[in-house]
Amino acid sequence: MPRTRVHNLNISLDGYSAGDHVKLDAPIGGAEQLFSRFDGRAIHGVDQVDSPFTFDHALTSTWGQGVGAEIMGRRKFGPQVGEWPDDGWRGWWGDEPPFRTPVFVLTHHPHPTIDFPNGTSFRFVDGTPEEVLHLAQEAAGGGDVRIGGGPSTVRQFLQAGLIDFMHLVIVPITLGKGVSIWEGTSGIEDAFTVESITSPSGLVHQFWNLRR
């Protein structure tokens, strides 16, 4: 049975997963400290990480396994707001985005699909979480759908009861402000079983599985 998953979502001790204002020179909106311990190459597999290979790398590398499509919010794709400018923007990831699947970008403004040779295609859609998840499931061809963030997008799908699994990474820092996935989700933990494990690095990995 295909699942809807969240992977490697970094959260501060005070509950924030991103900063308030995404800019070209601040893609996490001022919350870049959340990723100071993150080796992004791990999402491509364990063989892409320089030694020493760590416990955190092992967990991070499950990001793409079995995933056939992603859904992301507009702020994860780029810093623009309002109508899309004619600026040639193709995402933060250069000519080889790591996704290699269809990616559905949530936006209220039309934008042509952007295709890359490595199989990544950014498709810009407007709809409810249920409607967009249906599109992503069709495109995933039987694979899982990853809710890629940011935190506002994860929160929308949590509140709609559409997420089956979450891998959250609690980073031992405080930010004091930002965007949280928990706002308006009081009691959401009752719908999940939650397991936690602390790595030698001090990161706490939480695994949330929807109760069936």
HELIX and SHEET records of a PDB file:
HELIX    1   1 GLU A   32  PHE A   35  5                                   4    
HELIX    2   2 GLY A   40  HIS A   44  5                                   5    
HELIX    3   3 VAL A   46  GLN A   48  5                                   3    
HELIX    4   4 PHE A   55  THR A   60  1                                   6    
HELIX    5   5 SER A   61  GLY A   64  5                                   4    
HELIX    6   6 ARG A   74  PHE A   77  1                                   4    
HELIX    7   7 PRO A  129  ALA A  140  1                                  12    
HELIX    8   8 PRO A  151  GLN A  159  1                                   9    
HELIX    9   9 ILE A  188  ALA A  191  5                                   4    
SHEET    1   A 9 ILE A 114  ASP A 115  0                                        
SHEET    2   A 9 SER A 121  VAL A 125 -1                                        
SHEET    3   A 9 PRO A 102  LEU A 106  1                                        
SHEET    4   A 9 VAL A  67  GLY A  73  1                                        
SHEET    5   A 9 ASP A 144  GLY A 149  1                                        
SHEET    6   A 9 THR A   4  SER A  12  1                                        
SHEET    7   A 9 PHE A 165  VAL A 171  1                                        
SHEET    8   A 9 VAL A 204  LEU A 210 -1                                        
SHEET    9   A 9 PHE A 192  THR A 198 -1                                        
SHEET    1   B 2 TYR A  16  ALA A  18  0                                        
SHEET    2   B 2 VAL A 179  SER A 180 -1                                        
END                                                                             
